[in-house]
């Protein structure tokens, strides 16, 4: 029993020692490479120590995995590739100062290309915002409420889309700002590396090394300025978008107020509907006019849809039969509609519908059947009552 306990304790101790060994001297692999991963991200996560800069680790991974790059370009990492992660001695051997500088420059070029692409995207957003402002300026406040609401809804949807894209660009700029800070820290680490390389045939003088360091700092400064310009441009676009949103809401509120005042001032006159909202670039806004006499204008410039007619707006017409007889009272709305559908031209009201007569007769027959059944049951109860009384008396 003692030997078993000793063996278990020894095994646990060995396992603890193995797990406590630093991973810097243990070979490892990584893969497959995903679509959204870059060599910088992989090197930043898998470097054996923080004393090793990210460009050093990138150069070491590239030296250990030449088959994982398209045409040997450090920015063209193959998707789905499996990488051999170098250990600490291999990093020190393969990642000299020149290789680290090359990795750092490659990452700077990649970020500069992404910033140019995002700059084109923001220019497209700026054009869309200008088109939105032009549409808003061309839409008059005299547009009727249904059309004004539709235009405002479309403009609001476009503003939401632009705001979402601007927010995404802002997040990308913040991520690149953090990456530039990492590049600055990595450049300091690379500048502190010795000038000797793993290739004995190449030699770098101190003056050349100083020029390389100065060029690297200049590239970082240029990249940082480009990023600041992108951030300022996005902030200006967001401010313009907020102004457009406030202006659209104010214009819609003014149109509602104008519509309410017109209804209060001229409750009996019909307001002729103006034209549809003008397209971007139009300079002739539609007009809003009041009709002085609704009966005189037989063809008002109204939208294609027919205005709704309510029950209280219909006047019951009267019809006369022969000369000398009194006029009949007004008919119901249902008969008026039936007369319009039938298309009668003599002015007389049509006869009641046969379906209505059939329904009335069926209802009358049903009521009579119920009455007959009730009387039959009553007679049966009377006969049963008489029979029971006769039995009791007998």
Buried (B, 14 or more C-beta within 10 A) or exposed (E): EEEEEEEEEEEEEEEEEEEEEEEBEEEEEBBEBEEEBBBBBBBBEBBBEEEBBBBBBBBBBBBBBEEBBEEEEBBEBBEEBEBBBBBBEBBBEBBBBBBBBBBBBBBBBBBBEBBEEBBEBBEEBBEBBEEBBBBBEBBBBBBBEEBBBEBBEEBBEBBEEBBEBBEEBBEBBEEBBEBBEBBBEBBEBBBEBEBEBEEEEEEBEEEEBEEBBEEBBEBBEEBBEBBEEBBEBBEEBBEBBEEBBEBBEEBBEEBBEBBEEBEEEEEEBBBBBBBBBBEBEBEEBBEBEEBEEEEEEEEEEEEEEEEEEEEEEEEEEEEEEEEEEEEEEBBEEEBBEBBEEEEEEEEEBEEEEEEEEEEEEEEEEEEEEEEEEEEEEEEEEEEEEEEEEEEEEE
